[in-house]
Amino acid sequence: MKTILKSHGLWDLVEKGFSISDSKKKESENISDEEVTEKSAMAGILMKDARALGLIQSAVSDQLFPRIVNEETSKGAWDILKLEFRGDKQDLETLEVQEVVASLKSFELRLDRHTENSTEKAFSSLNVGRKNPENGIASADQISQKIWKSNDGNKMACKHCDRFHYGKCWYEGKPKCHGCGKPGHMIRDCYGHKNVQRVNYANQEEDYGTLFYVCNAATDVKVNHSWYIDSGCSNHMTGDEGLLVNIQRNLSSKVKMGTGEVVPVAGKGTLVIKTKLGKKHIHEVMLVPGLEENLLSVGQMMEHGYHLVFGGNVVSVYDNQSLENLIVKVHMTNNRCFPLTMMPASELVLKASVTHCLQTWHKRLGHLNERSIKLLENQGMVHGLPHLEQKSVVCDGCMLGKQHRDSFPLESTWRASNPLELVHTDICGPMKTESLSGNMYFLLFTDDFTRMSWVYFIRNKSTALECFRKFKAMTELQSGYKIKGLRSDRGGEFLSGEFNKFCEESGIQR
């Protein structure tokens, strides 16, 4: 308005005003020529002031027009409007009744302008300035409009705008919208038919049974530990199966993604997280395949006794209604989200299991052979016998206890008929404990005919030939017989060159 008044050269008159007391006084007296000129100038000022007042009156709304209808000068009308729109910036302790009404009026007008010009029409129902006529409470606009109509009850509403006003209608000659029915604009410029930004919200739809909405959809699941506190999500949800334990698979619920796609719920489990007070459990978390972000439902948290307070770019979560025990504070990010980082507990439960193998049941059944065990399994002859994987392992007990052994003959095929005809010999040792003379071995000679034995203690195996010479000299002299044959193993002490040479020279058969 200031710009419009300046373009017409009327702003100084509106801002500073003028005095009309002298002009009224001179109307009743005889005036000179100079006074006639002065009167003409005053008439021009009055005409300009009337033009400025007309511009101001035509620009205000019907609710504000009664406030300036009795003003005769443009400055008086402008001062009233200045007080109307600047009432909320004054000191509350010095406000008068009129100033209080002006402050409330300006606040309501700002709400009206926000409601009419804002593109977020989804929150229009939250307008505190408008009251439902059914509840019996009227706004300041409605009160002033009632006063206007009561004072001028004989007036007829304007045929162009259906309102009560003075002078020529502002909308006269202008088109009328076929969409909303209001004058002053075409349907292509109507706010009621424009696509406005709407808030995504969650809702339950009965066509799919138990159906939940979620405002985020993706096809590639990434591993993260951020959970977004979401008031538009009807249930805790995640797309990462590795975060949940005790998953229940027998669910028939479906989730409608933000893209409109309906996805079946794969299960419902429990989230185990690490806190300063130990491990905590978040129950009834839905597993939704393809969901990129982890979502915490505000409604579900409230159902479990939590209280959430939003304000100051922070959401505070309390565990009871007293708001004394603060659990966590989540700050809002640049994209107006509230991500909460929760690290899952890494401890795993160790479970003992039994593997049914063939060797275990081989021992349980008294070392029964594998072929018979498989026969029992295939024929179902033993109740409780599981399927056994055949694995070839040699049983030490069966190898020692079941191997085939031929019996020793009661009599040998050949026996000596005279003493010293055949002598058996062998060395035993080393022993763990030495003898009193420090011997670790003993050499044994046994006559095949008489079964008589001689024992010689020796320190090492290399002395076997010396002992055999002593044994040969002693036995041959005492018995009068000659040693004809010597039987031994193929030990090195009996296969040495000296031992073989001695037997050859003595004619002893080996």
C-alpha positions in Angstrom: 0.0 0.0 0.0 2.9 2.3 0.7 4.2 1.7 -2.8 0.7 2.3 -4.3 0.2 5.6 -2.4 3.7 6.8 -3.5 2.9 6.1 -7.1 -0.1 8.4 -6.9 1.8 11.1 -5.0 -0.3 10.6 -1.9 2.1 9.1 0.6 3.2 12.4 2.3 -0.4 13.3 2.8 -1.2 9.9 4.4 1.9 9.9 6.6 1.8 13.5 7.8 -1.9 14.5 7.4 -3.3 18.0 7.4 -5.4 20.3 9.5 -9.0 21.2 8.4 -10.0 23.4 11.2 -9.2 26.7 9.4 -11.0 25.6 6.2 -14.3 25.0 8.2 -13.9 28.3 10.0 -13.6 30.4 6.8 -16.8 29.0 5.2 -19.0 31.2 7.4 -17.1 34.5 6.9 -16.5 36.9 4.0 -13.4 35.9 2.2 -11.0 37.9 0.0 -9.4 36.8 -3.3 -6.3 35.4 -1.5 -8.5 33.5 0.7 -10.4 32.1 -2.3 -7.1 30.9 -3.7 -6.2 29.3 -0.4 -9.6 27.7 -0.3 -9.1 26.2 -3.7 -5.7 24.8 -2.6 -7.4 23.3 0.4 -10.1 21.7 -1.8 -7.3 20.1 -3.8 -5.8 18.7 -0.6 -9.1 17.3 0.5 -9.6 15.7 -2.9 -6.2 14.0 -2.7 -6.9 12.9 0.8 -10.3 11.4 -0.3 -8.5 9.6 -3.1 -6.0 8.1 -0.7 -8.7 7.2 1.7 -10.6 5.5 -1.1 -7.5 3.4 -2.0 -7.1 2.3 1.6 -10.8 1.4 2.0 -10.9 -0.6 -1.2 -7.8 -2.6 -0.3 -8.8 -3.8 3.2 -10.9 -6.9 3.8 -14.5 -6.8 4.9 -13.5 -7.7 8.5 -11.2 -4.7 8.7 -13.4 -2.2 6.9 -15.6 -1.5 9.9 -12.5 -0.3 11.8 -11.9 2.6 9.5 -15.4 3.3 8.2 -15.8 6.4 10.5 -12.4 7.9 9.7 -12.6 11.0 7.4 -8.9 11.3 6.7 -6.5 8.9 5.1 -4.0 9.5 8.0 -6.5 8.5 10.6 -7.4 5.3 8.7 -3.7 4.5 8.2 -2.9 5.0 11.9 -5.7 2.5 12.8 -4.3 -0.1 10.4 -0.8 0.5 11.7 -2.0 -0.3 15.2 -4.0 -3.3 13.9 -0.9 -4.9 12.2 1.8 -3.9 14.7 -0.1 -4.7 17.9 1.8 -7.8 18.7 5.2 -6.0 19.0 4.1 -3.7 22.0 4.7 -4.1 25.7 2.0 -6.4 27.1 2.0 -4.5 30.5 1.0 -1.2 28.8 -1.6 -2.6 26.3 -5.1 -1.3 26.4 -8.2 -3.3 25.5 -8.2 -2.0 21.9 -4.5 -2.9 21.5 -5.1 -6.4 22.9 -7.9 -6.9 20.3 -5.5 -5.6 17.6 -2.8 -7.9 18.7 -5.1 -10.9 18.5 -6.5 -9.6 15.2 -3.1 -9.4 13.6 -2.2 -12.9 14.8 -5.4 -14.3 13.3 -4.8 -12.5 10.0 -1.3 -14.0 9.8 -2.8 -17.4 10.3 -5.4 -16.7 7.6 -2.7 -15.6 5.2 -0.7 -18.7 6.0 -3.7 -20.9 5.5 -4.6 -19.3 2.2 -1.1 -19.0 0.6 0.7 -22.0 2.0 1.0 -25.1 -0.2 0.9 -27.5 2.7 -2.8 -28.0 2.8 -2.5 -31.2 4.7 -2.2 -29.3 8.0 -5.0 -26.9 7.4 -7.2 -28.8 9.9 -4.7 -27.7 12.6 -5.6 -24.0 12.2 -6.2 -22.7 15.7 -7.8 -19.5 14.4 -10.8 -21.1 12.9 -13.5 -22.6 15.1 -16.3 -24.9 14.2 -19.6 -23.0 14.3 -21.2 -26.1 15.7 -19.3 -25.8 19.0 -20.7 -22.3 19.6 -17.4 -20.5 19.6 -16.9 -17.7 17.1 -13.7 -16.1 15.9 -12.9 -12.4 16.0 -13.7 -12.1 12.3 -17.1 -13.7 12.8 -17.8 -11.3 15.8 -16.8 -8.2 13.8 -18.9 -9.4 10.8 -21.9 -9.9 13.1 -21.5 -6.4 14.4 -21.2 -5.0 10.9 -24.4 -6.8 9.8 -26.3 -5.7 13.0 -25.4 -2.0 12.5 -26.2 -2.0 8.8 -29.0 -4.6 8.6 -30.7 -2.8 5.8 -27.7 -3.1 3.5 -27.8 -5.7 0.7 -24.9 -8.0 -0.1 -22.8 -7.1 -3.2 -23.9 -9.0 -6.3 -20.3 -9.4 -7.4 -18.6 -10.7 -4.2 -21.6 -11.5 -1.9 -20.1 -9.2 0.8 -21.1 -6.0 2.5 -18.9 -3.0 1.7 -19.1 0.7 0.7 -18.4 2.1 -2.7 -17.6 0.3 -5.9 -16.9 -3.4 -5.7 -13.3 -4.3 -6.3 -14.4 -7.5 -8.2 -16.8 -5.7 -10.6 -16.0 -6.7 -14.2 -13.6 -9.4 -13.1 -14.1 -13.1 -13.9 -15.5 -15.6 -11.5 -13.8 -19.0 -10.9 -15.9 -22.0 -12.0 -14.0 -24.2 -9.5 -14.4 -22.5 -6.1 -17.1 -20.0 -7.1 -15.1 -17.0 -5.9 -14.5 -13.9 -8.1 -11.2 -12.4 -9.0 -9.4 -15.3 -10.6 -9.8 -18.1 -13.2 -9.9 -21.8 -12.6 -6.3 -22.2 -13.8 -5.2 -19.9 -11.0 -7.4 -21.4 -8.3 -5.5 -22.8 -5.3 -8.2 -25.3 -4.7 -7.4 -27.1 -8.0 -3.6 -27.0 -7.9 -1.5 -30.0 -7.0 -0.2 -29.3 -3.5 2.4 -31.0 -1.4 0.9 -33.6 0.9 2.4 -35.3 3.9 3.0 -39.0 3.6 1.0 -40.9 6.3 0.4 -44.4 7.4 -3.1 -46.0 7.3 -4.5 -49.5 7.6 -6.4 -50.9 4.7 -8.9 -53.7 5.2 -8.6 -55.2 1.7 -5.3 -57.0 2.6 -6.2 -58.2 6.1 -3.5 -57.2 8.5 -1.8 -54.5 6.5 0.7 -51.9 7.6 2.0 -48.9 5.7 5.6 -47.8 5.5 7.0 -44.7 3.8 10.3 -46.1 2.6 11.0 -48.7 -0.1 14.1 -50.1 -1.7 15.3 -53.2 -3.5 18.9 -53.5 -2.2 19.3 -54.1 1.5 22.3 -52.6 3.2 23.7 -53.4 6.6 23.3 -50.5 9.1 22.6 -49.9 12.7 20.5 -46.7 12.3 16.8 -46.9 13.3 14.6 -44.0 12.3 11.9 -42.9 14.7 8.9 -42.7 12.3 5.4 -41.6 13.3 4.1 -42.7 9.9 5.1 -46.3 10.5 2.6 -48.6 12.1 5.1 -51.2 13.3 8.8 -51.7 14.0 10.3 -52.9 10.7 13.6 -53.9 9.2 14.9 -55.6 6.1 18.0 -57.2 7.7 17.2 -60.7 9.0 20.6 -60.9 10.8 19.4 -58.3 13.3 16.6 -60.4 14.7 16.4 -63.5 16.9 13.5 -65.8 17.6 11.8 -65.1 14.2 8.3 -66.3 13.8 7.6 -67.3 10.2 3.9 -68.2 10.4 2.6 -64.7 9.5 0.1 -63.6 6.9 0.6 -59.8 7.2 1.4 -57.6 4.3 3.1 -54.2 4.1 2.2 -51.5 1.6 5.3 -49.6 0.6 5.5 -45.9 -0.3 5.5 -46.8 -4.0 2.2 -48.6 -3.6 3.7 -52.1 -3.8 2.3 -54.6 -1.4 5.0 -56.9 0.1 4.3 -59.9 2.4 5.9 -59.9 5.8 8.6 -62.6 6.1 8.4 -62.9 9.8 8.4 -61.1 13.2 11.3 -61.3 15.7 13.1 -59.7 18.6 15.9 -57.1 18.4 18.6 -57.5 21.1 20.7 -54.4 21.6 23.6 -53.5 23.9 23.1 -50.7 26.4 25.0 -49.4 29.4 22.5 -51.3 31.6 23.0 -54.5 29.8 21.2 -56.2 26.9 17.7 -54.9 26.1 15.0 -56.5 23.9 12.7 -54.8 21.4 9.9 -57.2 20.6 7.5 -57.5 17.6 9.9 -56.2 14.9 8.6 -57.1 11.5 11.0 -58.5 8.8 10.1 -56.8 5.5 12.2 -58.0 2.5 13.4 -55.1 0.4 13.2 -52.5 3.2 16.3 -50.4 3.1 16.1 -48.5 6.4 15.3 -49.7 9.9 12.1 -48.1 11.3 10.9 -47.6 14.9 7.2 -47.0 15.2 6.2 -44.1 17.4 2.8 -45.6 18.0 4.2 -49.0 19.0 6.6 -47.4 21.4 3.8 -45.5 23.0 1.8 -48.8 23.3 4.7 -50.3 25.3 4.7 -47.5 27.8 7.3 -45.1 26.3 6.7 -41.3 26.1 8.2 -39.3 23.3 8.6 -35.5 23.5 9.4 -33.6 20.2 10.7 -30.1 20.3 13.9 -28.0 19.6 15.0 -30.3 16.8 15.3 -33.2 19.4 13.0 -36.1 20.3 13.4 -37.3 23.9 12.3 -40.8 24.9 11.2 -41.5 28.5 10.2 -44.8 30.0 7.2 -43.5 32.0 4.7 -40.7 32.2 6.6 -38.7 34.8 9.3 -37.9 32.2 12.0 -38.3 34.9 13.9 -41.3 33.5 15.4 -40.2 30.2 16.3 -43.1 27.9 17.8 -41.4 24.9 17.8 -38.1 23.0 17.8 -38.2 19.2 18.7 -35.1 17.3 17.1 -34.2 14.0 19.3 -34.4 10.9 19.4 -32.1 7.9 16.7 -34.1 6.1 14.3 -33.8 9.1 14.8 -37.3 10.3 15.5 -38.7 13.7 18.1 -41.6 13.3 18.9 -43.6 16.5 22.0 -45.8 16.4 21.5 -49.2 18.2 24.3 -51.8 18.1 23.0 -55.4 18.2 24.3 -57.7 20.8 27.0 -59.9 19.4 26.8 -62.7 22.0 25.7 -66.0 20.5 24.0 -68.9 22.3 26.0 -72.1 22.2 23.8 -75.2 21.5 24.9 -78.7 22.1 23.8 -81.2 19.4 24.4 -84.9 18.8 25.5 -86.2 15.4 24.3 -89.7 14.6 27.2 -91.5 13.1 27.7 -95.2 12.3 30.7 -95.6 14.6 28.6 -94.4 17.6 25.9 -96.9 17.0 28.5 -99.6 16.2 29.7 -99.2 19.8 26.2 -99.0 21.3 25.2 -102.2 19.6 28.1 -104.2 21.0 30.5 -103.6 18.1 28.1 -105.0 15.6 29.4 -105.0 12.0 28.5 -102.2 9.7 26.6 -104.4 7.2 24.3 -105.7 9.9 23.7 -102.2 11.3 22.7 -100.9 7.8 20.4 -103.9 7.5 18.6 -102.9 10.7 18.2 -99.4 9.5 16.9 -100.2 6.0 14.5 -102.8 7.3 13.2 -100.7 10.2 14.0 -103.5 12.6 15.1 -101.2 15.5 12.8 -98.4 16.8 14.6 -95.1 17.2 17.6 -96.0 15.0 18.2 -92.8 12.9 19.7 -92.5 9.5 23.4 -93.2 9.7 26.0 -91.9 7.4 28.4 -94.6 6.5 32.0 -93.7 7.3 34.8 -96.3 7.0 36.7 -96.2 10.3 38.8 -99.1 11.6 37.6 -100.0 15.2 40.7 -100.7 17.3 38.7 -103.0 19.6 37.4 -105.1 16.7 40.8 -105.3 15.2 42.3 -106.7 18.4 39.4 -108.9 19.4 38.1 -110.2 16.1 41.2 -110.8 13.9 41.7 -114.4 12.7 44.4 -116.3 14.5 45.6 -119.9 13.8 46.2 -122.1 16.8 49.6 -123.3 17.7 50.3 -127.0 17.0 50.4 -129.2 20.1 53.7 -130.7 18.8 56.2 -129.3 16.5 57.0 -131.0 13.2 60.5 -131.7 14.3 62.2 -132.0 17.7 65.8 -132.6 18.6 66.6 -136.2 19.6 69.8 -135.5 21.5 71.0 -132.7 23.8 72.6 -129.7 22.1 71.3 -130.9 18.7 69.3 -127.6 18.5 69.8 -124.5 20.7 67.3 -121.5 20.7 68.7 -118.1 21.5 67.5 -114.5 21.8 68.4 -111.2 23.6 65.9 -109.3 25.7 66.3 -105.6 26.6 67.2 -102.9 27.3 65.5 -103.0 30.7 64.1 -99.9 32.4 66.1 -100.7 35.6 69.8 -101.7 35.5 71.0 -104.7 37.5 73.4 -104.4 40.4 76.3 -104.8 38.0 75.0 -102.3 35.5 73.6 -104.8 33.0 70.7 -103.7 30.8 70.2 -107.0 28.7 70.2 -110.7 29.2 71.0 -113.5 26.6 68.9 -116.7 26.8 70.0 -120.1 25.5 67.4 -123.0 25.6 68.2 -126.6 24.6 65.4 -128.0 22.3 65.7 -131.5 23.6 66.0 -131.0 27.3 64.3 -127.6 27.5 67.0 -126.5 29.8 67.9 -122.7 29.7 70.9 -120.6 30.5 70.9 -116.9 31.1 73.8 -114.5 30.7 73.6 -110.8 31.8 75.3 -108.4 29.4 75.7 -104.6 29.3 75.1 -104.3 25.5 74.3 -106.4 22.5 77.8 -106.4 21.1 78.9 -108.9 23.7 76.5 -111.7 22.4 79.3 -113.5 20.5 81.6 -113.6 23.6 78.7 -115.1 25.7 78.0 -117.7 23.0 81.6 -118.8 23.0 81.5 -119.3 26.8 78.2 -121.2 26.5 79.5 -123.5 23.7 82.7 -124.4 25.6 80.9 -125.0 28.9 78.0 -127.1 27.6 80.0 -129.2 25.2 82.6 -130.1 27.9 80.0 -130.9 30.6 77.6 -132.9 28.4 80.0 -134.5 25.9 77.7 -133.4 23.1 78.4 -130.9 20.3 76.2 -128.0 19.3 74.9 -128.8 15.9 72.3 -126.1 15.2 71.5 -122.5 16.5 68.1 -120.9 15.9 67.7 -117.1 16.4 66.0 -114.1 14.9 67.7 -111.8 12.4 69.0 -109.4 14.9 72.2 -107.6 14.1 74.0 -109.2 17.0 73.5 -112.6 15.4 74.2 -111.5 11.8 77.5 -109.8 12.4 80.5 -111.0 10.3 82.4 -112.3 13.4 79.3 -114.4 14.6 78.8 -115.9 11.1 82.5 -116.7 10.8 82.6 -118.4 14.2 79.6 -120.6 13.4 81.1 -121.6 10.0 84.4 -122.6 11.6 82.6 -124.6 14.3 80.3 -126.4 11.8 77.2 -125.0 13.5 74.1 -124.8 11.2 72.2 -121.6 11.4 
